Amino acid sequence: DYGGREPQARGVRRDSPAAEGRPRPGRRVYDGKARDAESSYHGEARRRKEMEESLARERAAVEQDRRELDAILEKIREVDNRSAELELQISDSGRVMGELDVRMSESCSVLDALRREHRGEEPAADEESMPAVDGGDQSVSFLQLGLLELEEATDRFNESTMIGGASAGSRGRVYRGSLRGMSVAVKMICPDVAVHEARFGRAVDAIARARHPNIVALVGACPEARAVVHELVPGGSLEDRLGGEAPPLPWHARCGIAYRTCSALAYLHSTATVHGDVRPTNILLEDEQCSSSKLAGLGMPGFVAPPQLPSGVALAYVEPRYLATGELTPQCDVHALGVVLLCLVTGMPAFAAKKAAQKANDGSTPWHEVVDATAGGWPMERATEVALLGLKCCDAVETGGPHRPAELLDEALSVLEAATDATPGRTWSSLSASTASDSGGAPSYFLCPILKEVMRDPQIAGDGFTYEAEAMKEWLGSGHDTSPMTNLKLPTDELMPNHALRAAIQEWRHTRPSTFQRYQ
């Protein structure tokens, strides 16, 4: 018992110097905590600075994105404003075209009235002339249809099933449908131009006799609704392939289409039938490869009450003498066929195609500038022959005297058959025999205008010339926007593969291996 006092260590007194010099435990703990707090403070400060810098960078990025978004929105507003202006222009153009169509129709009506007054005739509706077919003992077979059946086939003539006839001045609308298990095209003649039921029936009976592989077959008719039903040709029209966004037609496909159309016309004329409405809109394609084509629109002049002359672009295919006399003759079909041939060769609209071909024939323009470059390697000799044939059919060139339509069709079949069977390699070799360079006898058409070497990947540029793809891309990439050949501004910097020329070069390489080694 120490009486409430702590025991003292032996030999050391509480107030001795030895006891005063020993470090106290409380001070060491305090110094450690201070160092930890200071280290933690510096760490927090460093992390806060890093976070502030990161936040500043993010704010700068957000601000940059905001500025870019504002710029994009401004461009969108500009595009919207421009789009609105273009829509107004299109609307005004449509209104003007409508007024012109009305004036054209009125002019045609006056012309027809003056013509009848001059002849002192006033034909009755039942006695109007119409295309006829000498069918002999051939039986006529087609379906007699009712309006309800047509409505069911076309989903009550739903707008989504309409495949033609929506343009201004059209004399009828065409609907896609399914009738008794068949895919059909139903054409409804506009009531304001349709003939009476009796004449409609006679016209149907006449065209039902026309059976040819290259003429769209008649399936049936509905006199009550003034509707005719044909087989459906699903590949669209030649007009779509020449003027639309679809892939361009190669030259051999164009020649095949023209040959089949010419064959159909020759058959019709042999049966004393005039088509009367030959134009690209009525030349239908079986598929995208154009493996087959058929002539549609047969008998259309017999379904509408005169005077019903074509309007707008269709006037380009009308023979001038028909405008004066109103009489459909085989020459009307031959004239229209000639315009179609010119469109196929040049790839231009009807009026422009005829004008360009006439300039080339006069020597004002080289033929290679007139021939459509998107058709691939069209042999120039064959293309010129087809174009001259088209001018002859249109009576646009002096031919030393008149030609009978049958003679022109025979000549057309011969020329088109030769053009269809021609191959790019064979024709180019024969044409370039005098122009081949001394570089192994390679045709000049095979040489890139920039590199002066045989092309491996020929591509058609906006100027219509074909170049090696890499060479033209380098030309465009170096800032040029003009043609290497003409030095004129290119309408587009897009390139299109020239498949026909590439195939011809490959064929030449296989047949001339020793020569090809010089271009490796």
C-alpha positions in Angstrom: 0.0 0.0 0.0 1.5 3.2 -1.3 -1.0 5.5 0.2 -2.4 6.6 -3.1 0.9 7.5 -4.7 2.4 5.9 -7.8 5.3 3.8 -7.2 8.6 5.2 -8.4 11.1 3.4 -10.5 14.0 2.2 -8.6 16.9 4.5 -8.7 15.1 7.2 -10.6 13.3 10.1 -9.1 10.3 11.8 -10.8 12.1 15.2 -10.7 15.5 13.8 -11.7 17.3 15.0 -14.9 17.1 11.6 -16.4 13.3 11.7 -16.2 13.1 15.1 -17.8 15.3 14.1 -20.9 13.0 11.2 -22.0 10.5 11.9 -25.0 6.9 11.9 -24.1 4.5 9.5 -26.0 1.8 12.2 -26.7 4.1 14.4 -28.8 5.1 11.7 -31.2 1.4 10.9 -32.0 0.7 14.6 -32.6 3.6 15.1 -35.0 2.5 12.0 -37.1 -1.1 13.2 -37.4 0.1 16.6 -38.5 2.2 15.2 -41.3 -0.7 12.9 -42.5 -3.0 15.9 -42.5 -0.6 18.0 -44.5 0.0 15.2 -47.0 -3.8 14.7 -47.4 -4.2 18.4 -47.9 -1.7 18.6 -50.7 -3.2 15.5 -52.3 -6.7 17.0 -52.3 -5.3 20.2 -53.7 -3.6 18.4 -56.5 -6.8 16.4 -57.3 -8.9 19.5 -57.2 -6.5 21.2 -59.7 -6.7 18.2 -62.0 -10.5 18.2 -61.8 -10.6 21.9 -62.6 -8.3 21.5 -65.6 -10.4 18.5 -66.8 -13.6 20.5 -66.3 -12.1 23.4 -68.3 -11.2 21.1 -71.2 -14.7 19.6 -71.2 -16.2 23.1 -71.2 -14.1 24.0 -74.2 -15.1 20.9 -76.0 -18.8 21.5 -75.3 -18.4 25.1 -76.5 -16.7 23.8 -79.7 -19.5 21.3 -80.3 -22.1 24.1 -79.7 -20.4 26.3 -82.3 -20.3 23.4 -84.8 -23.9 22.6 -84.1 -24.9 26.2 -84.6 -23.0 26.2 -88.0 -24.8 23.0 -89.0 -28.2 24.4 -88.0 -27.4 27.5 -90.0 -26.6 25.4 -93.1 -29.8 23.4 -92.6 -31.7 26.7 -92.5 -30.0 27.8 -95.7 -30.8 24.5 -97.4 -34.4 24.7 -96.2 -34.8 28.2 -97.6 -33.2 27.1 -100.9 -35.5 24.1 -101.0 -38.5 26.3 -100.5 -37.4 28.5 -103.3 -36.9 25.5 -105.6 -40.3 24.2 -104.7 -41.8 27.5 -105.6 -39.9 27.4 -108.9 -41.1 23.9 -109.6 -44.6 24.8 -108.8 -44.4 27.8 -111.2 -42.9 25.6 -113.9 -45.6 23.0 -113.5 -48.3 25.7 -113.8 -46.6 27.1 -116.9 -46.4 23.6 -118.4 -50.0 23.0 -117.6 -51.0 26.2 -119.4 -48.8 25.3 -122.4 -50.5 21.9 -122.6 -53.9 23.5 -122.5 -52.8 25.9 -125.3 -51.4 23.0 -127.3 -54.6 21.1 -127.0 -56.6 24.1 -128.0 -54.3 24.7 -131.0 -54.6 21.0 -132.1 -58.4 21.3 -131.8 -58.4 24.4 -134.0 -56.0 22.7 -136.4 -58.3 19.7 -136.7 -61.4 21.8 -137.1 -59.7 23.8 -139.9 -58.5 20.6 -141.6 -62.0 19.2 -141.5 -63.5 22.5 -142.8 -61.0 22.5 -145.6 -61.9 19.0 -146.6 -65.6 19.7 -146.1 -66.0 16.6 -143.9 -67.6 16.0 -140.6 -67.1 12.3 -139.7 -69.5 10.7 -137.3 -68.1 9.2 -134.1 -69.1 5.7 -135.2 -67.3 6.1 -138.5 -64.0 7.4 -137.3 -61.0 5.6 -138.6 -59.0 3.3 -136.3 -56.2 0.8 -136.6 -57.4 -2.5 -138.1 -56.0 -6.0 -138.1 -56.4 -8.6 -140.8 -56.8 -11.6 -138.5 -58.2 -14.0 -141.1 -59.7 -17.0 -139.4 -57.7 -16.4 -136.3 -59.9 -16.5 -133.2 -59.8 -13.6 -130.8 -59.6 -14.6 -127.1 -59.5 -12.2 -124.2 -61.3 -11.8 -120.9 -64.5 -9.8 -120.6 -64.1 -8.1 -117.2 -66.4 -6.1 -114.9 -65.5 -3.0 -112.9 -65.8 -4.8 -109.6 -63.2 -7.4 -110.6 -60.8 -4.6 -111.6 -61.4 -2.9 -108.3 -60.6 -6.1 -106.5 -57.5 -6.7 -108.6 -56.1 -3.2 -107.9 -57.2 -2.7 -104.3 -59.9 -0.3 -105.5 -57.3 1.6 -107.7 -55.2 2.4 -104.7 -52.6 5.2 -105.5 -49.8 2.9 -104.2 -50.5 0.5 -107.1 -50.3 3.2 -109.8 -47.3 2.6 -112.1 -47.9 5.2 -114.8 -50.0 8.0 -116.2 -49.7 10.4 -113.3 -48.0 13.1 -115.5 -49.9 16.1 -116.9 -51.5 15.5 -120.3 -51.7 11.7 -119.8 -54.7 10.1 -121.4 -55.0 7.3 -118.8 -53.6 5.8 -115.6 -52.0 2.4 -115.3 -52.3 0.3 -112.1 -50.5 -2.8 -111.1 -52.8 -5.7 -110.0 -53.4 -9.4 -109.6 -56.2 -10.9 -111.7 -57.1 -14.5 -111.6 -53.6 -15.5 -110.5 -51.9 -13.3 -113.0 -49.8 -10.1 -112.5 -51.4 -7.6 -114.8 -51.3 -3.9 -115.7 -54.7 -2.2 -115.8 -55.0 1.0 -117.9 -58.0 3.2 -117.2 -58.7 5.6 -120.1 -59.6 9.1 -118.8 -63.4 9.6 -119.1 -63.0 13.0 -120.8 -61.1 11.5 -123.8 -62.5 8.0 -124.0 -64.5 6.9 -127.0 -68.0 5.4 -126.6 -68.5 1.8 -125.6 -69.1 0.4 -129.1 -66.0 1.9 -130.7 -64.0 0.9 -127.6 -65.1 -2.7 -128.1 -64.1 -2.7 -131.8 -60.6 -1.3 -130.9 -60.1 -4.0 -128.3 -61.2 -6.7 -130.7 -58.7 -5.4 -133.2 -55.6 -5.3 -131.0 -56.5 -8.7 -129.4 -55.4 -10.3 -132.7 -51.9 -8.8 -132.5 -49.8 -11.7 -131.0 -46.0 -11.3 -131.1 -43.2 -12.1 -128.6 -42.2 -8.4 -128.5 -45.7 -6.9 -128.1 -47.4 -6.7 -124.7 -50.2 -9.2 -124.7 -53.8 -8.2 -124.1 -55.4 -10.1 -121.2 -58.9 -8.6 -121.1 -61.0 -5.5 -121.3 -63.8 -3.7 -119.4 -65.9 -1.6 -121.8 -68.0 -0.4 -118.9 -65.0 1.3 -117.3 -63.0 1.9 -120.6 -60.2 -0.2 -119.2 -57.8 -2.5 -120.9 -55.8 -5.2 -119.0 -52.3 -6.3 -120.3 -49.7 -8.6 -119.0 -47.4 -7.0 -116.5 -43.8 -6.3 -117.7 -42.0 -5.7 -114.4 -38.7 -4.1 -115.5 -40.0 -0.5 -116.1 -39.8 1.5 -119.3 -37.0 2.5 -121.6 -37.8 6.1 -120.6 -36.9 5.3 -117.0 -33.5 3.8 -118.0 -32.5 6.6 -120.3 -33.6 9.6 -118.1 -33.8 8.3 -114.5 -31.4 7.4 -111.8 -31.2 3.7 -112.8 -27.9 2.3 -114.0 -27.2 3.3 -117.7 -27.9 0.7 -120.4 -24.9 -0.8 -122.2 -24.8 -0.3 -125.9 -25.5 -4.0 -126.8 -28.7 -3.9 -124.6 -29.8 -0.7 -126.4 -29.3 -2.3 -129.8 -31.2 -5.4 -128.7 -34.2 -3.2 -127.5 -34.2 -1.3 -130.8 -34.1 -4.6 -132.7 -37.0 -6.1 -130.9 -39.1 -2.9 -131.2 -38.3 -2.8 -135.0 -39.4 -6.5 -135.3 -42.7 -5.8 -133.5 -43.4 -2.9 -135.8 -42.6 -5.0 -138.9 -45.1 -7.6 -137.7 -47.8 -5.0 -137.1 -47.4 -3.4 -140.5 -47.6 -6.8 -142.1 -51.1 -7.1 -140.6 -52.1 -3.6 -141.8 -51.9 -2.3 -138.2 -50.4 1.1 -137.2 -49.2 1.4 -133.6 -49.4 5.2 -133.5 -47.6 5.8 -130.1 -44.1 4.5 -130.4 -41.8 6.2 -127.8 -39.5 5.1 -124.9 -42.4 5.2 -122.4 -44.2 2.5 -124.3 -41.1 0.2 -124.6 -41.2 -2.0 -121.5 -38.3 -4.0 -120.1 -38.5 -7.5 -118.7 -35.7 -7.0 -116.1 -32.8 -4.8 -115.1 -30.5 -6.6 -117.5 -32.9 -5.9 -120.4 -32.8 -9.5 -121.5 -36.1 -8.9 -123.3 -38.4 -6.0 -124.1 -42.0 -5.5 -125.3 -43.8 -2.7 -127.1 -46.9 -1.4 -125.2 -49.5 1.1 -126.0 -50.9 -0.7 -129.1 -54.3 0.6 -130.1 -54.2 3.7 -127.9 -55.3 6.1 -130.7 -58.4 3.9 -131.1 -59.4 4.3 -127.4 -59.5 8.1 -127.4 -61.8 10.5 -129.2 -60.1 12.7 -131.8 -58.5 15.2 -131.8 -56.2 13.8 -129.2 -52.6 14.5 -130.3 -49.7 13.9 -127.9 -48.6 16.8 -125.8 -45.3 17.9 -124.3 -42.3 15.6 -124.9 -44.4 13.1 -126.8 -44.7 15.6 -129.7 -41.1 15.0 -130.5 -42.0 11.5 -131.8 -45.0 12.6 -134.0 -44.4 12.7 -137.7 -45.0 16.3 -139.1 -47.4 15.0 -141.9 -49.6 13.5 -139.2 -50.0 16.9 -137.6 -51.2 18.2 -141.0 -53.5 15.3 -142.1 -54.4 13.5 -138.9 -54.0 10.2 -140.7 -52.0 7.4 -139.0 -49.7 5.6 -141.5 -46.8 3.2 -141.1 -44.5 6.1 -141.7 -45.7 7.5 -138.4 -44.3 4.5 -136.6 -41.0 4.6 -138.6 -40.5 8.2 -137.8 -41.0 7.6 -134.1 -38.6 4.6 -134.3 -36.0 6.9 -135.8 -36.3 9.3 -132.9 -36.0 6.4 -130.4 -32.8 5.2 -132.2 -31.3 8.7 -131.8 -32.2 8.8 -128.1 -30.5 5.4 -127.6 -27.3 6.4 -129.4 -27.0 9.8 -127.8 -28.7 9.3 -124.4 -30.3 12.7 -124.9 -34.0 13.7 -124.9 -35.8 13.5 -128.2 -35.4 17.0 -129.5 -31.8 17.4 -128.4 -30.9 13.9 -129.7 -32.2 14.8 -133.2 -30.4 18.1 -133.2 -27.1 16.6 -132.0 -27.1 13.8 -134.6 -27.8 16.3 -137.4 -24.8 18.4 -136.3 -22.6 15.3 -136.2 -23.8 14.3 -139.7 -23.1 17.8 -141.0 -19.6 17.6 -139.6 -20.1 20.4 -137.1 -19.6 18.1 -134.1 -17.5 14.9 -133.9 -19.5 11.7 -133.6 -17.6 10.6 -130.4 -19.0 13.7 -128.7 -22.5 12.8 -129.6 -22.5 9.1 -128.7 -23.6 8.4 -125.1 -20.4 7.6 -123.1 -22.4 6.0 -120.3 -23.2 3.1 -122.8 -19.7 1.8 -122.4 -17.5 0.9 -125.3 -20.0 1.4 -128.1 -18.2 0.6 -131.3 -18.1 4.0 -133.1 -18.7 2.6 -136.5 -21.9 0.8 -135.3 -23.1 3.7 -133.3 -22.7 6.0 -136.3 -24.7 3.5 -138.5 -27.5 3.4 -136.0 -27.6 7.2 -135.7 -27.7 7.6 -139.5 -30.5 5.1 -139.7 -32.4 7.1 -137.1 -32.0 10.3 -139.2 -33.1 8.4 -142.3 -36.2 7.2 -140.5 -37.0 10.7 -139.4 -36.5 12.1 -142.9 -33.8 14.3 -141.4 -31.2 13.6 -144.0 -31.2 13.5 -147.8 -31.4 9.9 -148.9 -31.8 10.2 -152.6 -35.6 9.7 -152.7 -38.4 8.5 -150.6 -38.3 5.1 -148.9 -41.2 2.8 -148.1 -41.6 2.0 -144.4 -41.2 -1.7 -145.0 -37.8 -1.0 -146.7 -36.6 1.1 -143.8 -37.7 -1.5 -141.3 -35.8 -4.2 -143.2 -32.7 -2.0 -143.3 -33.1 -1.2 -139.6 -33.3 -4.9 -138.7 -30.1 -5.6 -140.6 -28.2 -2.7 -139.1 -29.4 -3.4 -135.5 -28.6 -7.1 -135.8 -25.0 -6.3 -136.8 -24.7 -3.8 -134.0 -26.1 -6.3 -131.5 -23.8 -9.1 -132.5 -20.7 -6.8 -132.6 -18.2 -7.2 -129.8 -16.1 -4.2 -128.5 -12.8 -6.0 -128.8 -13.3 -7.1 -132.4 -14.8 -3.8 -133.6 -12.2 -1.7 -131.9 -9.4 -3.7 -133.3 -10.7 -3.3 -136.8 -11.5 0.4 -136.4 -8.1 1.2 -134.8 -5.9 -0.7 -137.2 -4.8 2.6 -138.7 -4.6 4.4 -135.4 -2.9 1.8 -133.3 0.2 3.0 -131.6 3.5 1.2 -132.0 3.2 0.0 -128.4 2.5 -3.6 -129.3 -0.4 -2.8 -131.5 -2.7 -1.8 -128.6 -5.8 0.1 -129.9 -5.8 3.7 -128.9 -9.1 3.2 -127.1 -7.3 1.0 -124.6 -4.8 3.7 -123.6 -5.4 6.1 -120.8 -5.2 9.7 -122.1 -3.2 10.7 -119.1 -0.7 7.8 -118.6 -0.6 6.7 -122.3 -0.7 3.1 -121.1 -3.2 0.2 -121.4 -5.8 0.7 -118.7 -6.4 -1.8 -116.0 -9.5 -0.2 -114.4 -11.1 2.1 -117.0 -13.5 4.7 -115.6 -15.7 7.2 -117.4 -15.3 10.7 -116.1 -17.7 13.6 -116.3 -16.4 14.7 -119.7 -17.4 11.4 -121.3 -13.8 10.2 -121.8 -12.4 7.0 -120.2 -9.3 7.1 -118.0 -7.4 4.9 -115.7 -9.1 5.1 -112.3 -6.0 5.9 -110.3 -4.7 8.5 -112.8 -8.0 10.3 -112.8 -8.4 10.2 -109.1 -4.9 11.7 -108.7 -5.8 14.4 -111.3 -8.9 15.3 -109.3 -7.1 15.0 -106.0 -4.5 17.5 -107.0 -7.1 20.2 -107.2 -8.1 20.0 -110.9 -11.8 20.5 -111.7 -11.4 20.5 -115.5 -11.1 17.8 -118.2 -7.6 16.6 -119.0 -8.8 16.3 -122.7 -10.9 19.4 -123.3 -9.7 21.7 -120.4 -13.4 22.5 -119.8 -14.9 22.4 -116.3 -16.1 18.9 -115.3 -19.9 18.8 -114.5 -19.2 16.2 -111.8 -16.1 14.5 -110.2 -17.8 11.1 -110.0 -16.3 8.2 -112.0 -18.3 5.4 -113.6 -16.8 1.9 -114.4 -16.5 1.2 -118.1 -17.3 -2.5 -117.9 -17.5 -3.0 -121.7 -14.1 -1.5 -122.3 -12.6 -3.4 -119.4 -13.9 -6.7 -120.8 -12.5 -5.8 -124.2 -9.0 -5.0 -122.7 -9.1 -8.3 -120.8 -9.9 -10.2 -124.0 -7.1 -8.4 -125.9 -4.7 -9.3 -123.1 -5.5 -13.0 -123.3 -5.2 -13.0 -127.1 -2.0 -10.9 -127.1 0.1 -12.1 -124.2 3.4 -11.1 -125.7 2.2 -7.6 -126.3 0.7 -7.4 -122.8 4.0 -8.1 -121.2 5.1 -4.6 -122.4 2.4 -3.0 -120.2 3.1 -5.0 -117.0 
